[in-house]
Amino acid sequence: MNWGSGHLTAGGKALEYTTFGPEPGEAPVVVMLHEGLGSAALWRDVPARIAEATGLSVFVFSRAGYGQSDLADLPRPLDYMTREATEVLPEVLDHIGAARYILLGHSDGATIAAEYAGRVEDMRVRGLILIAPHFFTEEMGLAEIAKAGEAYRTTDLKQKMARYHRDPDNTFRGWNDSWLAPGFKSWNVAEVIDYWRIPCLAIQGRDDQYGTLAQIEEIETRAYSPVDTAIIDGACHAPHLEAPEETLAAIVAFCDHLAVMEAAEPEGV
């Protein structure tokens, strides 16, 4: 594929993408998966900074319903993150065509990355970086999502979202309605952690309003493969934006360590 920006087709939808850093070579490509109201653009300068600090290629895309990608089909099924992981993300990685990947996800995107590693057998994926991942619902998180729904109805949130999304109603409803659906309270995908066989860096703001540290503890308790954690003081749900230097340092250290481990592997692995 052309290393630059454009659209690719995955899951039957045209998805916008943009890239940073060098064209893919021997080193892994960092593929970034955004949060539940995010997009490629809403990562802001984070992808460029990761590319510059690590020297790695970075690929960013907007899932269906986000940014300038095709709209999502609503209502979303309650297992929409699992479907993104098992039906859409494989096509995205195939389109990129790299030999190795590091999946970096935030919030919903972190869950999708985690599910991919636990549900799809893909030796190209060499590491996981999960920022504020969700593996199960928590009452405090659902309460914040309900507050977001109220803000969408009563403030200028819709107008602000329209700066980044083709159809803010499609974006917001696809996220908010799914998380607040009665059947979603019992949602739990923590079992995917049991099947990881690659290193993971888990990052969370200590004051995350959408999830407690129980999400990170679930990783530490269940993971068979190596896990590093970075709990960022003074940060909430988006430590990459709220504490960028500390978060970037953790990401760079993980990527450097992963490169050392890769170099030590026998040829052909």
C-alpha positions as semicolon CSV with decimal commas, in nm:
position;residue;x (nm);y (nm);z (nm)
1;M;0,000;0,000;0,000
2;N;0,103;0,363;-0,040
3;W;0,280;0,485;0,274
4;G;0,117;0,821;0,329
5;S;-0,254;0,881;0,375
6;G;-0,576;0,775;0,209
7;H;-0,849;0,516;0,249
8;L;-0,845;0,138;0,266
9;T;-1,135;-0,106;0,269
10;A;-1,187;-0,333;0,569
11;G;-1,505;-0,486;0,705
12;G;-1,680;-0,364;0,391
13;K;-1,616;0,002;0,483
14;A;-1,378;0,268;0,352
15;L;-1,152;0,368;0,642
16;E;-0,931;0,675;0,646
17;Y;-0,569;0,629;0,745
18;T;-0,251;0,830;0,781
19;T;0,108;0,734;0,850
20;F;0,413;0,872;1,027
21;G;0,782;0,792;1,020
22;P;0,968;0,576;0,770
23;E;0,812;0,327;0,535
24;P;0,786;-0,019;0,692
25;G;1,105;-0,220;0,699
26;E;1,232;-0,494;0,929
27;A;1,116;-0,321;1,248
28;P;0,754;-0,353;1,367
29;V;0,493;-0,103;1,255
30;V;0,301;0,060;1,540
31;V;-0,072;0,041;1,459
32;M;-0,279;0,281;1,671
33;L;-0,644;0,213;1,759
34;H;-0,840;0,508;1,893
35;E;-1,091;0,538;2,177
36;G;-1,471;0,520;2,162
37;L;-1,514;0,883;2,052
38;G;-1,174;0,917;1,886
39;S;-1,040;0,921;1,532
40;A;-0,710;0,936;1,350
41;A;-0,695;1,315;1,393
42;L;-0,789;1,308;1,762
43;W;-0,461;1,135;1,849
44;R;-0,327;1,488;1,783
45;D;0,055;1,489;1,780
46;V;0,098;1,157;1,962
47;P;0,163;0,940;1,652
48;A;0,425;1,180;1,516
49;R;0,599;1,195;1,852
50;I;0,604;0,815;1,882
51;A;0,750;0,784;1,532
52;E;1,018;1,043;1,607
53;A;1,111;0,902;1,948
54;T;1,120;0,534;1,845
55;G;1,224;0,557;1,479
56;L;0,938;0,318;1,400
57;S;0,670;0,342;1,134
58;V;0,333;0,443;1,279
59;F;-0,005;0,372;1,117
60;V;-0,323;0,544;1,238
61;F;-0,676;0,484;1,110
62;S;-1,035;0,572;1,195
63;R;-1,277;0,285;1,242
64;A;-1,617;0,289;1,071
65;G;-1,833;0,562;1,224
66;Y;-1,535;0,781;1,313
67;G;-1,344;1,064;1,155
68;Q;-1,383;1,066;0,776
69;S;-1,436;0,692;0,745
70;D;-1,764;0,541;0,626
71;L;-2,048;0,551;0,877
72;A;-2,111;0,258;1,108
73;D;-2,421;0,042;1,083
74;L;-2,635;0,117;1,388
75;P;-2,728;-0,008;1,634
76;R;-2,392;-0,167;1,698
77;P;-2,402;-0,525;1,828
78;L;-2,298;-0,552;2,192
79;D;-1,992;-0,752;2,088
80;Y;-1,881;-0,480;1,846
81;M;-1,528;-0,463;1,989
82;T;-1,483;-0,837;1,942
83;R;-1,603;-0,803;1,583
84;E;-1,365;-0,515;1,520
85;A;-1,082;-0,735;1,650
86;T;-1,165;-1,053;1,463
87;E;-1,330;-0,927;1,142
88;V;-1,193;-0,579;1,064
89;L;-0,845;-0,547;1,215
90;P;-0,708;-0,854;1,031
91;E;-0,797;-0,687;0,701
92;V;-0,634;-0,361;0,810
93;L;-0,309;-0,540;0,896
94;D;-0,316;-0,730;0,568
95;H;-0,359;-0,403;0,380
96;I;-0,054;-0,252;0,553
97;G;0,145;-0,557;0,457
98;A;0,419;-0,532;0,721
99;A;0,609;-0,829;0,858
100;R;0,570;-0,728;1,224
101;Y;0,337;-0,511;1,430
102;I;0,294;-0,352;1,770
103;L;-0,071;-0,278;1,849
104;L;-0,124;0,040;2,050
105;G;-0,481;0,107;2,160
106;H;-0,661;0,354;2,385
107;S;-0,985;0,270;2,572
108;D;-1,212;0,087;2,322
109;G;-0,911;0,066;2,092
110;A;-0,706;-0,096;2,368
111;T;-0,980;-0,354;2,418
112;I;-0,984;-0,429;2,044
113;A;-0,605;-0,472;2,044
114;A;-0,623;-0,697;2,350
115;E;-0,896;-0,907;2,192
116;Y;-0,698;-0,942;1,870
117;A;-0,399;-1,075;2,063
118;G;-0,619;-1,321;2,251
119;R;-0,850;-1,437;1,972
120;V;-0,648;-1,422;1,648
121;E;-0,338;-1,630;1,589
122;D;-0,103;-1,384;1,419
123;M;0,272;-1,418;1,461
124;R;0,320;-1,074;1,303
125;V;0,194;-0,905;1,622
126;R;0,492;-0,879;1,855
127;G;0,370;-0,653;2,135
128;L;0,071;-0,475;2,292
129;I;0,054;-0,123;2,432
130;L;-0,281;-0,075;2,607
131;I;-0,383;0,269;2,736
132;A;-0,685;0,264;2,969
133;P;-0,813;-0,074;2,847
134;H;-1,157;-0,210;2,939
135;F;-1,216;-0,580;2,999
136;F;-1,542;-0,557;3,196
137;T;-1,793;-0,289;3,290
138;E;-1,774;-0,093;3,614
139;E;-2,054;0,116;3,763
140;M;-1,842;0,430;3,785
141;G;-1,750;0,403;3,418
142;L;-2,109;0,350;3,309
143;A;-2,211;0,653;3,515
144;E;-1,955;0,868;3,330
145;I;-2,082;0,740;2,997
146;A;-2,436;0,835;3,100
147;K;-2,305;1,184;3,187
148;A;-2,157;1,207;2,839
149;G;-2,500;1,128;2,696
150;E;-2,650;1,413;2,892
151;A;-2,374;1,648;2,774
152;Y;-2,439;1,549;2,413
153;R;-2,805;1,639;2,452
154;T;-2,762;1,965;2,642
155;T;-2,428;2,123;2,545
156;D;-2,230;2,203;2,230
157;L;-2,055;1,863;2,237
158;K;-2,218;1,767;1,906
159;Q;-2,083;2,079;1,737
160;K;-1,734;2,013;1,875
161;M;-1,743;1,653;1,753
162;A;-1,850;1,770;1,406
163;R;-1,503;1,921;1,361
164;Y;-1,357;1,570;1,355
165;H;-1,636;1,331;1,253
166;R;-1,844;1,314;0,931
167;D;-2,159;1,238;1,128
168;P;-2,132;1,308;1,502
169;D;-2,468;1,143;1,570
170;N;-2,345;0,819;1,413
171;T;-2,022;0,842;1,613
172;F;-2,179;0,923;1,947
173;R;-2,480;0,693;1,927
174;G;-2,265;0,402;1,815
175;W;-2,057;0,433;2,131
176;N;-2,296;0,566;2,395
177;D;-2,598;0,352;2,310
178;S;-2,391;0,034;2,309
179;W;-2,226;0,092;2,646
180;L;-2,556;0,194;2,808
181;A;-2,760;-0,093;2,662
182;P;-2,903;-0,310;2,945
183;G;-2,733;-0,622;2,811
184;F;-2,392;-0,456;2,818
185;K;-2,371;-0,450;3,198
186;S;-2,259;-0,813;3,196
187;W;-2,001;-0,759;2,918
188;N;-1,668;-0,918;3,009
189;V;-1,385;-1,018;2,774
190;A;-1,110;-1,066;3,033
191;E;-1,062;-1,426;2,924
192;V;-0,868;-1,303;2,619
193;I;-0,577;-1,212;2,849
194;D;-0,525;-1,583;2,918
195;Y;-0,428;-1,640;2,554
196;W;-0,169;-1,365;2,508
197;R;0,177;-1,487;2,418
198;I;0,341;-1,149;2,355
199;P;0,472;-0,875;2,586
200;C;0,231;-0,605;2,701
201;L;0,265;-0,253;2,836
202;A;-0,047;-0,144;3,026
203;I;-0,085;0,230;3,095
204;Q;-0,356;0,398;3,300
205;G;-0,409;0,735;3,463
206;R;-0,447;0,699;3,836
207;D;-0,756;0,921;3,825
208;D;-0,919;0,754;3,523
209;Q;-1,290;0,839;3,542
210;Y;-1,396;0,551;3,315
211;G;-1,224;0,260;3,484
212;T;-1,048;0,164;3,804
213;L;-0,708;0,001;3,841
214;A;-0,895;-0,329;3,860
215;Q;-0,865;-0,334;3,481
216;I;-0,484;-0,329;3,504
217;E;-0,484;-0,576;3,794
218;E;-0,681;-0,817;3,574
219;I;-0,391;-0,813;3,327
220;E;-0,131;-0,863;3,599
221;T;-0,326;-1,153;3,749
222;R;-0,408;-1,339;3,428
223;A;-0,130;-1,273;3,178
224;Y;0,106;-1,558;3,098
225;S;0,338;-1,336;2,894
226;P;0,552;-1,046;3,027
227;V;0,361;-0,738;3,145
228;D;0,492;-0,391;3,226
229;T;0,263;-0,134;3,384
230;A;0,274;0,245;3,407
231;I;0,025;0,411;3,640
232;I;0,041;0,782;3,564
233;D;-0,019;1,012;3,861
234;G;-0,228;1,320;3,787
235;A;-0,372;1,171;3,467
236;C;-0,728;1,062;3,396
237;H;-0,858;0,864;3,097
238;A;-0,613;0,999;2,837
239;P;-0,263;0,996;2,989
240;H;-0,105;1,030;2,642
241;L;-0,263;1,378;2,627
242;E;-0,272;1,467;2,999
243;A;0,081;1,349;3,088
244;P;0,244;1,319;2,745
245;E;0,609;1,310;2,848
246;E;0,570;1,035;3,106
247;T;0,345;0,832;2,879
248;L;0,576;0,868;2,580
249;A;0,875;0,766;2,792
250;A;0,696;0,444;2,893
251;I;0,608;0,367;2,530
252;V;0,963;0,431;2,407
253;A;1,113;0,215;2,683
254;F;0,877;-0,070;2,596
255;C;0,953;-0,047;2,223
256;D;1,327;-0,039;2,293
257;H;1,301;-0,343;2,518
258;L;1,093;-0,523;2,258
259;A;1,361;-0,451;1,996
260;V;1,626;-0,603;2,223
261;M;1,415;-0,916;2,269
262;E;1,351;-0,937;1,895
263;A;1,722;-0,913;1,822
264;A;1,794;-1,195;2,066
265;E;1,550;-1,435;1,900
266;P;1,687;-1,714;1,680
267;E;1,677;-1,631;1,309
268;G;1,348;-1,731;1,145
269;V;1,129;-1,683;1,454
